[in-house]
């Protein structure tokens, strides 16, 4: 798995923090890691972007940002409004392929969901994943509505002959509600892929040493960690007992 695509069921659901966690675990195992952000939107020149956040949290990764557009829009729209050339799937695949010859693991972090357009011809992260023959890690929210979004993403992957490596919950709440707890059991079914982790809400605000030390606790062995879905679900269920609620 030299190249892994990190996509999501939407935006602002924790893709960057999940990317940083996967990178931190790989680095701790002595692997070399590169992180490719094809299009950074909503960030002005000179401001820190997603790759800077990955470096801050994970440490010594190689980072590449192919393009930056100032408005917080889909990459194709942001590029058009900025009068700048868009990023195309072929460019993403070529860059990721080159990085893969120099690193043990390349993480390609998308913008928004899988089918967000990078150019006006309809090029998406899914096209890049297909060119690379790379699996896709789906980052999903914990609560109500995530099953539909995850199912739609899974159908889009399947229709394109792409492989979903698994699902990671990008922001697990400190006090999960009923929907979040039930989703632990339901997400693998709608995704057609295993649940591979749950990153706690606020993890991105942790100091870097604590983040790096904890990342393996949030990710399953398929991603280099020791997180166990069944044990996590059991602990979440126990957290809702009357005694644990203070009743």
N, C-alpha and C positions, 0 to 999 in steps of 0.2 A: 504493500500500500504506500508507494512513494508519494502519490498525490492524493489528497483528500479534499473534496469540495465541502465547504461549510455553508449551508444555506439555511433558510428559515421559512416558517409559515407566514411571516410578515416582517414588519420593521419594529425596532426598539424592543426586541424580545431576548436579547442577551447573546447574540452571535459573537460579538467581539470578546466578551468575557469567556465564553466557551472556547473560542479559538485560543485565547491566552492560556486557559487551563490545559487544553490538549498539548500545546507547545511546552508548557512548564513541565508536564509529566514526561514528555519525550526528552527534553533537555536533561532532566534528572536521571534518565536512563543512559545518558551519554550520547544521545543521538544528535545529529545536526539538523536544524530546523529552519525553514524559510516560510515566511508568510507573505502572500501576494494579495493585495487589495486592488482589484482591477479599476474601480472607480470610487473615489471618495467624494461624496456630495455634502453640501451644507457646511463646508469648512473653508474659511478664507485662507489665502496664501500665508504661510508662516505659522498658522495655528496648528496645534497637535491634532492628528487624525486618529483613526482606528489603529493603524500600525504602530503609532507612538504609544497608544494604550497597551498594546500587546507587549511591546518592549518593556514598558514600565512594570507590568505585572509578571511577565514570564522570564525576562532577562535576555540573554544573548542569542537572539534570533536574527536572521537576515530578513530584511523587509523590503518590499517593492510596492510602490504605488504607481500605477500606470497613468492615471489622470485624476485631476482634482477640479471640481466644479463648485462654485460658491453657494448656489441655491440648493436648499434641501428638497430635491425632487428626484424622480427616477432618473437614472444616468442618461438615457437618451434625451429626455426633456431638458435636463440640466445642461447637457452639452450643446444642444440646439440653441437654448436661450443665451448661453455664454459665447456663442459664435465659435465654438471650439470643435475639433474633430472628436467623434465618439470613440469609445473603446469597443473593439469588435471581438467576437468569440475567438477568432483565429489568433489574434494578438494575445489574448489571455492564455490560450493553449500553448502557443509558442514560448511565452515567457515561463509558464509553469513547467513545461518540458525541459527547458534549459536549467531552471533551478533544480529540477529533480536529478540532473546529472551531477550536481554539486552538493546535494544535501540528502540526508536519509529520509526526511519527511518534508513535504511541501503542503501547506494549508492555504487554500484559496477561499478567502472570505467574500461572499457575495454582498449585494446591496438589496435589502428588503427580501422579498421572496424569490422563489426559483425562476419565475417567468417574468420578472421585471425586465423591461427592455433596456439594453445597452446601446442600441443604435436604431435608426429609423427603418431598418430592414427587418426588424423583429428579432435580432440576435439577443440571446439570453444566456444566463449562467448554465442552463441546461445544455445549450449548444456547446459551450466550452467543455462541460463534463463529458459529453459524448465524444468530442474530438480527442480528449485525453483518456477515454475509457476509464474514468475515475469514479469511485464510489462517492455517494453524497451523504453527509451527516446532516440530519434535519434537526434544527433547533426550534423548539416549540414552547409556548407559554404553558403554565400549569393548569389554569382554571377553565371556567365555562367558555365554550366556543372553540377550544383547541382541538377537539376531536374532528370537527368538520374541516378546519383548516389543514390539519394533518392528513386527513383522508384525501383531500383535494391535491395536496402536494404529492402524496403517494401515488395517486392515479396519474398525475402528470409525469412522474418518474417512470412508472411502468409503461406508459404509452410511448415513451421515448427510448425504451430499452435500457434505462439507467438503473443502477443498483443503489438502494437505500441501505447504507451500512447500519443505521439505527437512528434512534431519536434521543436527544438530550433535552431535558427541561432547562430552559435558560435562566429561570429565576424562581426558585422554589420558595414559597412564603414561609416565614417563621411560624405562622399559625395557619396551616392549610385548611381551607373550607371543605365541605363535603364533596364538591365537584372535583377539586384538586386531588383529594384522596382517591376517589373513584377512578380518576383518569390514569392513575398509576397502573391499574389493571387493564384499562381500555385502550390506552395509546398503542401498545404493540399490535393489537388486533387491527385497528384502523390503518396503522402505518405499514403492516405487513413486514415489520422489522422490529428488533428488540429495543427495549428501553436501555440506554447505555449510560445514563447518569442524570443527576439533578444538581445543578449549581445553586447554592443558596442565594436568596435575595440579598443584595448588598455586597456580594463577594468582590465586585470590582472596586469597592472602596477600601478593601483591606490593604494593609501595608504589604509591600512586595514579598518580604520574607515569609510572612504568614500565608499569603496566597499560594506561593510556590510549595510550601510545606503541606498545604491542605488540598491541593488540586487533585491528587490521587484518590482522596476520599470521596470525590464527587463524580468520578468517572469509572466505568466498568473495565474489566480486564481487556476487552477488545480495543480500548483506547489507552491502555497502559496503567490503569488504576486498579483499585480493589473494591470499588462500589458494588454492592449486590442489590439487585432490584427487589427480590423477595424480602430480604431483611429490611430494606428501606421502607417498603410498603407496610410491613408489620409494625415497624416503629411509628409510622405515620398514623396507623390505626390506633395504636396504644395512646398516642398523644390526644386522641379525642375521647378517651374514657372519662367518666365523671371525676375519678380521683385525680387524673392529670389536669383536668380543667379547674380543679379546686372546688368542685361541688360537694 
